[in-house]
Amino acid sequence: EVESPSGFARGRAFEAYLALNPLRQIIVQSHQATLLTANFFKYVTKQKLAKDVAAIHLVMLMGDKIGEVKNLKKLTGMSADEAKKLHKDYMDTGLEAGISRNNLIEEGLDGFHGTGRFKTAKAVKKAVVDTSRKAGFDAGERINIMSSWLAHRNRALEKAKVEGRTNLTLREKDQVLGEARNYTFNMNSAGDMPYNKNSLSLIFQFMQVPHKAMLQMTNRALSREER
């Protein structure tokens, strides 16, 4: 597979600047979740968000053995079955799979497709760069996007309770997914900035993050109060 010179440069820039700085990047990516406090104050400050995030991560780590976790109810505020259901709902959104296609990370994964003389480079990249990326960037971005989804899901469930329902419709689930993506700057292919797909990306590769952050002030998908 042939890779463009600019694409190759973006990939290596991502690896050097973000992927190989896991301790910094897990903080940089995950701290974006603090933005939720502006519009989901009670859900964030009353630790409900933290408990829901903990529940999903515990299921990711423990799997079906989640029931063996001591004080699970105290840690997460839910039973093992409830934690597994929440985890399943999150995985069904596709957000987890989308982490590796984040605008900033995409070119880093697309590099080194060749074999032969690139075989050693691929092995080193997988052992060092990919491991570092998953421990830093991926872990932080997971917290960021997961928190946004949980907050918007909780708001939708609160509205459903007023109507006497305990579950969301398929339409409401799709709405929650779209809102979660929108709140976290739409860092996927659908929200890619045009200059990130041409030679200008060599200069503006990382500019899309502050650019999108500023554009939230004019984001029509958010209400005036939310902006």
SULURZI-V309586 format. One record per backbone hydrogen bond with DSSP energy under -0.5 kcal/mol. NH is the residue of the N-H (numbers start at 1). CO is the residue of the C=O. If there is no record, write none. Layout:
nh = (NH	NH)
co = (CO	CO)
This chain:
nh = (8	9	10	11	12	13	14	15	16	17	18	19	20	21	25	26	27	27	28	29	30	31	32	33	34	35	36	37	38	39	40	44	45	46	47	48	49	51	52	53	54	55	56	57	58	59	60	61	62	63	65	66	67	68	69	72	75	76	77	77	78	83	84	85	86	87	88	89	90	91	92	93	93	94	94	95	98	99	99	100	101	102	103	105	106	108	109	109	110	111	117	118	119	122	123	124	125	126	127	128	129	130	131	132	133	134	135	136	138	139	140	141	142	143	144	145	146	147	148	149	150	151	152	153	154	155	156	157	158	159	160	161	162	163	163	164	165	173	174	175	176	177	178	179	180	181	182	183	184	185	186	188	191	192	196	197	198	201	202	203	204	205	207	208	209	210	211	212	213	214	215	216	216	217	218	219	220	222	227)
co = (4	5	6	7	8	9	10	11	12	13	14	14	15	18	21	22	23	24	24	25	26	27	29	30	31	32	33	34	35	36	36	40	41	42	44	43	43	47	48	49	50	51	52	53	54	55	56	57	58	59	62	63	64	65	66	69	71	72	72	73	72	79	80	81	82	83	84	85	86	87	88	89	90	90	91	90	94	95	96	97	98	99	187	102	102	105	105	106	106	107	115	115	116	118	119	120	121	122	123	124	124	125	126	128	129	130	131	132	133	134	136	137	138	139	140	141	142	143	144	145	146	147	148	149	150	151	152	153	154	155	156	157	158	159	160	161	160	169	170	171	172	173	174	175	176	177	178	179	180	182	181	186	188	189	193	194	195	198	199	200	200	201	204	204	206	206	207	208	209	210	211	212	213	214	215	216	218	219	223)
